[in-house]
């Protein structure tokens, strides 16, 4: 029977410490990677939720403007987008889709960006029998560079309180 010497015990302990240290580093690397992915997904979810909330507020603003139209609602095509003109009791209200954003102007004031990051926007008349409804179809541009699973699409429908035509 061989009696262990103090130097052989120390060698085994150092090797064990190196193995445990490497296992710890691997576990910390995996944990950091998972944490980073969770934080990145959380930021992405927050940005998407903000974009959806902004689109819903813009859609409700558009519906209020269509409902309060006192004159005819008119659409004008433009090479880089389109205009929607409507008359209300506060004065003319205009919507303009260009360069991936929807702009809104009340009376002769400045154009204000109502909705940024828009991929497509189409405002059109949607006649339904005796009712002259208007429809706004909207597609948001995803901010993520990764492929998206679902494209944010919205459809808003409004009916002017007074009769309006194209």
TORLUM-832340 format. One record per residue: residue number from 1; residue in three letters; x, y, z of N, C-alpha, C in turn. Coordinates in pm, whole numbers, plus 32768, in hexadecimal, padded with zeros to 4 digits. Example, Ala and Ser with C-alpha at 12.3 -4.5 7.8 and 13.67 -1.06 7.14 Angstrom:
BEGIN
NODE, seq, type, n_x, n_y, n_z, ca_x, ca_y, ca_z, c_x, c_y, c_z
NODE, 1, Ala, 8527, 7DC7, 830C, 84CE, 7E3E, 830C, 8528, 7EB6, 830C
NODE, 2, Ser, 8505, 7F1F, 82C4, 8557, 7F96, 82CA, 850A, 8003, 8313
***
This chain:
BEGIN
NODE, seq, type, n_x, n_y, n_z, ca_x, ca_y, ca_z, c_x, c_y, c_z
NODE, 1, Unk, 8053, 7F8B, 8000, 8000, 8000, 8000, 8058, 807C, 8000
NODE, 2, Unk, 8033, 80D5, 7FA8, 8081, 814E, 7F99, 8045, 81BC, 7FEC
NODE, 3, Unk, 8096, 8201, 8033, 8068, 826F, 8086, 8072, 82EF, 8031
NODE, 4, Unk, 7FFF, 833D, 8025, 8005, 83B6, 7FD4, 8060, 841E, 8011
NODE, 5, Unk, 80AC, 845D, 7FC0, 8104, 84C7, 7FEE, 80BC, 854C, 7FDF
NODE, 6, Unk, 80E5, 85AF, 802B, 80A2, 8631, 8025, 80A7, 8670, 7F99
NODE, 7, Unk, 810E, 865B, 7F4C, 8118, 869A, 7EC8, 80B4, 865E, 7E66
NODE, 8, Unk, 8096, 85DA, 7E6F, 8033, 859F, 7E14, 7FA6, 85CD, 7E36
NODE, 9, Unk, 7F86, 85E6, 7EB3, 7F02, 8619, 7EDA, 7EED, 86A6, 7EA4
NODE, 10, Unk, 7F54, 86F8, 7EA8, 7F48, 8780, 7E76, 7F31, 8782, 7DDF
NODE, 11, Unk, 7F6D, 872A, 7D96, 7F5B, 8725, 7D06, 7ECD, 8703, 7CE0
NODE, 12, Unk, 7E90, 86A8, 7D24, 7E06, 8684, 7D09, 7DAB, 86FA, 7D2B
NODE, 13, Unk, 7DC3, 8740, 7D95, 7D70, 87B1, 7DBD, 7D78, 8822, 7D57
NODE, 14, Unk, 7DEF, 883D, 7D22, 7DFC, 88A8, 7CBF, 7DB2, 8882, 7C3F
NODE, 15, Unk, 7DBC, 8806, 7C13, 7D75, 87DA, 7B9B, 7CDE, 87E1, 7BB2
NODE, 16, Unk, 7CB1, 87B8, 7C27, 7C22, 87C1, 7C47, 7BF5, 8852, 7C46
NODE, 17, Unk, 7C43, 88AC, 7C7D, 7C1F, 893B, 7C7E, 7C18, 8972, 7BEF
NODE, 18, Unk, 7C73, 894B, 7B9A, 7C70, 8978, 7B0F, 7BF2, 8945, 7AC7
NODE, 19, Unk, 7BD0, 88C7, 7ADE, 7B57, 888F, 7AA0, 7ADB, 88D7, 7AD3
NODE, 20, Unk, 7AD3, 88EB, 7B58, 7A5F, 8931, 7B8F, 7A57, 89C1, 7B5B
NODE, 21, Unk, 7ACA, 8A02, 7B50, 7ACC, 8A8A, 7B1B, 7A9C, 8A8F, 7A8B
NODE, 22, Unk, 7AC6, 8A2E, 7A39, 7A99, 8A2B, 79AD, 7A03, 8A10, 79A4
NODE, 23, Unk, 79D1, 89B6, 79F7, 7940, 899A, 79F8, 78F4, 8A18, 7A22
NODE, 24, Unk, 7929, 8A5E, 7A87, 78E8, 8ADA, 7AB4, 78E7, 8B43, 7A44
NODE, 25, Unk, 7956, 8B52, 79FC, 795C, 8BB2, 798E, 78F9, 8B8E, 791F
NODE, 26, Unk, 78ED, 8B0F, 7900, 788D, 8AE4, 789A, 77FF, 8B02, 78C6
NODE, 27, Unk, 77DE, 8AE3, 7942, 7756, 8AFF, 7975, 7738, 8B95, 7977
NODE, 28, Unk, 779A, 8BE6, 79A0, 7786, 8C77, 79A1, 7775, 8CAD, 7912
NODE, 29, Unk, 77BF, 8C76, 78B2, 77B1, 8CA1, 7827, 7727, 8C81, 77F0
NODE, 30, Unk, 76F5, 8C0A, 780C, 766F, 8BE4, 77DF, 7605, 8C3A, 7822
NODE, 31, Unk, 7616, 8C54, 78A5, 75B4, 8CA7, 78ED, 75B5, 8D36, 78B7
NODE, 32, Unk, 762B, 8D6D, 789C, 7634, 8DF4, 7865, 75F3, 8DFC, 77DB
NODE, 33, Unk, 760A, 8D97, 778A, 75CE, 8D95, 7704, 7535, 8D91, 770D
NODE, 34, Unk, 7500, 8D3E, 7766, 746E, 8D36, 7777, 7437, 8DB9, 77AD
NODE, 35, Unk, 747D, 8DF7, 780C, 7451, 8E77, 7844, 7450, 8EE3, 77D8
NODE, 36, Unk, 74B8, 8EE7, 7785, 74C0, 8F4B, 771B, 744F, 8F39, 76B6
NODE, 37, Unk, 742F, 8EBE, 7692, 73C0, 8EA6, 7636, 733C, 8ED2, 7673
NODE, 38, Unk, 7328, 8EB9, 76F5, 72AC, 8EE3, 7738, 72A0, 8F7C, 773A
NODE, 39, Unk, 730C, 8FC0, 7757, 7309, 9053, 7759, 72ED, 9089, 76CD
NODE, 40, Unk, 732E, 9050, 7669, 7317, 907D, 75E0, 7287, 9065, 75B4
NODE, 41, Unk, 724E, 8FF3, 75D6, 71C2, 8FD6, 75B6, 7164, 9033, 7601
NODE, 42, Unk, 7187, 9056, 767C, 7135, 90B3, 76C9, 7133, 913D, 7688
NODE, 43, Unk, 71A7, 916E, 765B, 71AC, 91EF, 7614, 715A, 91E9, 7593
NODE, 44, Unk, 7168, 917C, 754B, 711D, 916D, 74CE, 7086, 916C, 74E8
NODE, 45, Unk, 705C, 9125, 754F, 6FCE, 9121, 7573, 6F9B, 91AB, 759A
NODE, 46, Unk, 6FEB, 91F6, 75E5, 6FC2, 927D, 760D, 6FB5, 92D8, 7593
NODE, 47, Unk, 7016, 92D1, 7536, 700D, 9324, 74BC, 6F93, 9300, 7469
NODE, 48, Unk, 6F76, 927E, 745B, 6F00, 9254, 740F, 6E80, 9282, 7452
NODE, 49, Unk, 6E7A, 9278, 74D7, 6E03, 92A6, 751E, 6DF0, 933C, 750E
NODE, 50, Unk, 6E5D, 9388, 7511, 6E52, 9419, 74FC, 6E24, 9439, 746E
NODE, 51, Unk, 6E56, 93F0, 740C, 6E2B, 9406, 7381, 6D97, 93E6, 736F
NODE, 52, Unk, 6D69, 937A, 73AC, 6CDC, 9355, 73A2, 6C85, 93BD, 73E7
NODE, 53, Unk, 6CAD, 93EA, 745C, 6C60, 9451, 74A3, 6C5C, 94D2, 7453
NODE, 54, Unk, 6CCB, 94F8, 7415, 6CCE, 9571, 73C2, 6C72, 9562, 7349
NODE, 55, Unk, 6C72, 94EC, 730C, 6C1A, 94D4, 7298, 6B88, 94DA, 72C2
NODE, 56, Unk, 6B67, 94A4, 7335, 6ADB, 94A9, 7364, 6AB0, 9538, 7382
NODE, 57, Unk, 6B09, 9587, 73C0, 6AE7, 9614, 73DA, 6AD5, 9660, 7357
NODE, 58, Unk, 6B2B, 9645, 72F4, 6B20, 9688, 7271, 6A9D, 965F, 722D
NODE, 59, Unk, 6A79, 95DF, 7236, 69FC, 95B0, 71FA, 6982, 95F0, 723B
NODE, 60, Unk, 6986, 95FE, 72BD, 6916, 9640, 7302, 690E, 96D4, 72DF
NODE, 61, Unk, 6982, 9715, 72D1, 6984, 97A2, 72A7, 6947, 97B0, 721C
NODE, 62, Unk, 696C, 9755, 71C1, 6936, 9755, 7138, 689F, 973F, 713B
NODE, 63, Unk, 6871, 96E3, 718C, 67E1, 96C7, 7195, 6794, 9740, 71CA
NODE, 64, Unk, 67CD, 9785, 722C, 678C, 97FF, 7260, 6784, 9868, 71F2
NODE, 65, Unk, 67F0, 9877, 71A5, 67EF, 98D9, 7138, 6788, 98B4, 70CD
NODE, 66, Unk, 6780, 9835, 70A8, 671E, 980A, 7043, 6690, 9820, 7078
NODE, 67, Unk, 6677, 97FD, 70F4, 65F0, 980D, 712D, 65C7, 989F, 7134
NODE, 68, Unk, 6627, 98F8, 714A, 6605, 9986, 7157, 660A, 99D1, 70D2
NODE, 69, Unk, 661B, 998A, 7064, 6620, 99CB, 6FE0, 6599, 9A0D, 6FC2
NODE, 70, Unk, 659E, 9A8D, 6F9F, 6523, 9AD5, 6F7F, 6510, 9AE6, 6EE9
NODE, 71, Unk, 6574, 9AC5, 6E9D, 656C, 9ACF, 6E0B, 6599, 9A4D, 6DCC
NODE, 72, Unk, 65AD, 9A4F, 6D4A, 65D8, 99D4, 6D07, 6667, 99AD, 6D2B
NODE, 73, Unk, 667C, 992C, 6D37, 6702, 98F5, 6D4F, 673B, 98D3, 6CC6
NODE, 74, Unk, 67B3, 9904, 6CAB, 67EF, 98F1, 6C26, 6878, 98B0, 6C32
NODE, 75, Unk, 6895, 985A, 6BD0, 6917, 9819, 6BCA, 695E, 984C, 6B4D
NODE, 76, Unk, 69DF, 9868, 6B5C, 6A30, 9895, 6AEB, 6AAE, 983F, 6AE8
NODE, 77, Unk, 6AC8, 9804, 6A76, 6B3F, 97B0, 6A67, 6BB7, 9808, 6A4A
NODE, 78, Unk, 6C2A, 97DE, 6A7C, 6CA8, 9823, 6A63, 6D11, 97B9, 6A42
NODE, 79, Unk, 6D7A, 97E0, 69FA, 6DDE, 977B, 69D3, 6E20, 9735, 6A49
NODE, 80, Unk, 6E38, 977E, 6AB5, 6E7C, 9743, 6B27, 6E1F, 9724, 6B9C
NODE, 81, Unk, 6D9E, 9723, 6B85, 6D3F, 9706, 6BF0, 6CB4, 9732, 6BC8
NODE, 82, Unk, 6C69, 9761, 6C28, 6BE1, 978F, 6C0C, 6BB1, 97F1, 6C74
NODE, 83, Unk, 6B4E, 9842, 6C4F, 6B13, 98A6, 6CA8, 6A83, 987F, 6CC6
NODE, 84, Unk, 6A58, 989E, 6D3D, 69CB, 9896, 6D63, 69A4, 991F, 6D96
NODE, 85, Unk, 6944, 9960, 6D53, 6915, 99E5, 6D7A, 6889, 99D8, 6DB2
NODE, 86, Unk, 6871, 9A19, 6E22, 67E9, 9A1E, 6E56, 67D1, 9AA2, 6E9B
NODE, 87, Unk, 6756, 9ACE, 6E95, 672E, 9B4B, 6ED4, 66E7, 9B2A, 6F56
NODE, 88, Unk, 670B, 9B72, 6FC0, 66C7, 9B61, 7040, 66A3, 9BEB, 7074
NODE, 89, Unk, 665F, 9BEF, 70E4, 6637, 9C70, 711D, 66B0, 9CC2, 714A
NODE, 90, Unk, 6720, 9C7F, 7167, 679A, 9CC5, 7190, 67EB, 9CF5, 7118
NODE, 91, Unk, 67C5, 9CCB, 70A1, 680F, 9CEF, 7029, 683B, 9C72, 6FE1
NODE, 92, Unk, 688A, 9C83, 6F76, 68B5, 9C0E, 6F2A, 691B, 9BB9, 6F78
NODE, 93, Unk, 690E, 9B36, 6F67, 696C, 9AD7, 6FA2, 69A3, 9A84, 6F2E
NODE, 94, Unk, 6A26, 9A76, 6F28, 6A67, 9A2C, 6EBC, 6ABF, 99BE, 6EF5
NODE, 95, Unk, 6ABE, 994C, 6EB1, 6B18, 98DD, 6ED1, 6B6D, 98C5, 6E56
NODE, 96, Unk, 6BEC, 98A3, 6E6C, 6C48, 988E, 6DFE, 6CA3, 9819, 6E21
NODE, 97, Unk, 6CAA, 97B6, 6DC6, 6D03, 9745, 6DD9, 6D7B, 9756, 6D7C
NODE, 98, Unk, 6DF1, 9760, 6DB7, 6E6B, 976C, 6D69, 6EE2, 973E, 6DBD
NODE, 99, Unk, 6F49, 9713, 6D78, 6FC9, 96EA, 6DB4, 6FB6, 9699, 6E34
NODE, 100, Unk, 6F5F, 9638, 6E2E, 6F4A, 95D9, 6E9A, 6F16, 9618, 6F1C
NODE, 101, Unk, 6EC7, 9681, 6F0E, 6E84, 96BB, 6F82, 6E01, 96FA, 6F56
NODE, 102, Unk, 6DA8, 9709, 6FB5, 6D27, 974A, 6F9C, 6D2A, 97D1, 6FE2
NODE, 103, Unk, 6D11, 983A, 6F95, 6D12, 98C3, 6FCA, 6C84, 98F8, 6FD0
NODE, 104, Unk, 6C6B, 9955, 702D, 6BE6, 9990, 703E, 6BF7, 9A27, 704D
NODE, 105, Unk, 6B9C, 9A71, 7010, 6B9E, 9B02, 701B, 6B11, 9B34, 7032
NODE, 106, Unk, 6B01, 9B8D, 7092, 6A80, 9BCC, 70AE, 6A89, 9C5D, 707E
NODE, 107, Unk, 6A27, 9C85, 7030, 6A22, 9D0A, 6FF2, 6AA0, 9D21, 6FA2
NODE, 108, Unk, 6AE4, 9D90, 6FB6, 6B5F, 9DAA, 6F6B, 6BD9, 9D9E, 6FC6
NODE, 109, Unk, 6BCC, 9D52, 7031, 6C3A, 9D3E, 708F, 6CA6, 9CE5, 7054
NODE, 110, Unk, 6D0A, 9CC6, 70A4, 6D77, 9C72, 7072, 6D4D, 9BDF, 7069
NODE, 111, Unk, 6D91, 9B95, 7013, 6D7B, 9B06, 700B, 6DB9, 9AC6, 7086
NODE, 112, Unk, 6D6C, 9A72, 70C8, 6D9A, 9A2D, 7141, 6D9D, 9998, 7123
NODE, 113, Unk, 6E09, 9956, 7149, 6E12, 98C5, 7133, 6DB2, 9880, 7193
NODE, 114, Unk, 6D4C, 9845, 7159, 6CE8, 97FE, 71A8, 6D19, 9771, 71C7
NODE, 115, Unk, 6D5B, 9734, 7167, 6D85, 96AA, 7177, 6E05, 9690, 7128
NODE, 116, Unk, 6E75, 9673, 716D, 6EF0, 9650, 7126, 6EF7, 95BA, 710C
NODE, 117, Unk, 6F5B, 958E, 70C5, 6F76, 94FF, 70AA, 6F00, 94B9, 7068
NODE, 118, Unk, 6ECA, 94F6, 7000, 6E59, 94BB, 6FB8, 6E8E, 947A, 6F38
NODE, 119, Unk, 6E67, 9400, 6F21, 6E8F, 93BA, 6EA8, 6E2D, 93D7, 6E36
NODE, 120, Unk, 6DAC, 93D7, 6E54, 6D45, 93F3, 6DEF, 6CCD, 9435, 6E33
NODE, 121, Unk, 6C8E, 948F, 6DE9, 6C17, 94D3, 6E1C, 6BBA, 94EF, 6DA7
NODE, 122, Unk, 6B3B, 94CA, 6DB7, 6AD8, 94E3, 6D4F, 6A55, 950F, 6D90
NODE, 123, Unk, 6A29, 9588, 6D6E, 69A9, 95BC, 6D9C, 694D, 95BE, 6D23
NODE, 124, Unk, 68D7, 9581, 6D31, 687E, 9578, 6CBD, 67EC, 9573, 6CE9
NODE, 125, Unk, 6795, 959B, 6C8C, 6705, 9595, 6CA5, 66DB, 9504, 6CA6
NODE, 126, Unk, 667A, 94E6, 6CFB, 6647, 945D, 6D08, 65AE, 9465, 6D0B
NODE, 127, Unk, 656E, 947A, 6C95, 64DC, 9488, 6C93, 6498, 9407, 6CBE
NODE, 128, Unk, 6436, 9417, 6D14, 63EA, 93A4, 6D48, 6356, 93C5, 6D42
NODE, 129, Unk, 631D, 93B4, 6CCD, 628E, 93D1, 6CBB, 6275, 9466, 6CC7
NODE, 130, Unk, 6226, 948D, 6D2A, 6203, 9519, 6D40, 6270, 9565, 6D8D
NODE, 131, Unk, 62CD, 951E, 6DC5, 6333, 955B, 6E1A, 63B4, 956C, 6DCC
NODE, 132, Unk, 63F2, 95E0, 6DDB, 6473, 95FA, 6D9B, 64E0, 95F1, 6E06
NODE, 133, Unk, 6518, 957B, 6E16, 6580, 9564, 6E7A, 660A, 957E, 6E3D
NODE, 134, Unk, 666D, 958F, 6E93, 66F7, 95A0, 6E69, 674D, 953B, 6EB3
NODE, 135, Unk, 67B0, 9507, 6E6B, 6806, 949F, 6EA4, 6898, 94CA, 6E96
NODE, 136, Unk, 68E3, 94B3, 6F02, 6972, 94CE, 6F02, 69B9, 944B, 6F21
NODE, 137, Unk, 6A02, 941A, 6EBF, 6A51, 93A0, 6ED2, 6AE2, 93C9, 6EE7
NODE, 138, Unk, 6B1C, 9393, 6F4F, 6B9F, 93C0, 6F7C, 6BF8, 9348, 6F9B
NODE, 139, Unk, 6C72, 934E, 6F6C, 6CD5, 92E6, 6F8C, 6D4F, 932A, 6FC6
NODE, 140, Unk, 6D76, 9302, 703F, 6DEB, 933C, 707E, 6E69, 92F4, 7051
NODE, 141, Unk, 6ED6, 933C, 7051, 6F58, 9304, 702F, 6F96, 92CE, 70B0
NODE, 142, Unk, 6FBE, 9250, 70B0, 6FFE, 921B, 7129, 7087, 925C, 713E
NODE, 143, Unk, 70A8, 9278, 71BA, 7128, 92B7, 71D9, 7199, 9251, 71DE
NODE, 144, Unk, 7177, 91D5, 71F4, 71DB, 916C, 7203, 721A, 914A, 717D
NODE, 145, Unk, 729B, 912F, 7180, 72E0, 9104, 7107, 72D0, 906D, 70F2
NODE, 146, Unk, 72A5, 9029, 715A, 728C, 8F9A, 714F, 720A, 8F84, 7104
NODE, 147, Unk, 71F8, 8F0F, 70C7, 7177, 8EF2, 7086, 7107, 8EF1, 70EF
NODE, 148, Unk, 7098, 8F2F, 70CD, 7029, 8F38, 712B, 6FC5, 8EC8, 7112
NODE, 149, Unk, 6F83, 8E9E, 717B, 6F20, 8E34, 7170, 6E99, 8E6A, 7141
NODE, 150, Unk, 6E7C, 8EE6, 7168, 6DFA, 8F1F, 7149, 6E0A, 8FB3, 7127
NODE, 151, Unk, 6DD0, 8FDC, 70B8, 6DD5, 9068, 708F, 6D5F, 90B2, 70CE
NODE, 152, Unk, 6D79, 9125, 710F, 6D0B, 916F, 714D, 6CB4, 91B5, 70E4
NODE, 153, Unk, 6C3A, 9183, 70D0, 6BD9, 91BA, 7071, 6B61, 91EF, 70BF
NODE, 154, Unk, 6B2D, 9260, 7093, 6AB8, 929D, 70D3, 6A55, 92C8, 7068
NODE, 155, Unk, 69D5, 92C0, 7088, 696C, 92F7, 7033, 6910, 9348, 708C
NODE, 156, Unk, 6901, 93C7, 706A, 68A8, 9421, 70B3, 6836, 9447, 7056
NODE, 157, Unk, 67BD, 9446, 7089, 6747, 9469, 703A, 66FC, 94D6, 7084
NODE, 158, Unk, 66D1, 953B, 703A, 6686, 95AA, 7075, 661A, 95D7, 7013
NODE, 159, Unk, 65B0, 960F, 704A, 6542, 9644, 6FFA, 652E, 96D5, 7021
NODE, 160, Unk, 6533, 9731, 6FC0, 6517, 97BE, 6FDF, 6488, 97CF, 7010
NODE, 161, Unk, 6476, 982A, 706E, 63EF, 9843, 70A2, 6397, 9882, 7038
NODE, 162, Unk, 63D4, 98D9, 6FE7, 6388, 9915, 6F77, 63AD, 98CD, 6EF8
NODE, 163, Unk, 6358, 98D8, 6E94, 6371, 9894, 6E15, 63EC, 98CF, 6DD2
NODE, 164, Unk, 6448, 9877, 6DA7, 64BF, 98A4, 6D60, 64D4, 984B, 6CE7
NODE, 165, Unk, 6516, 9881, 6C83, 652E, 9835, 6C09, 65C1, 9838, 6BE7
NODE, 166, Unk, 65E7, 97E9, 6B84, 6672, 97E0, 6B59, 66A1, 985E, 6B18
***
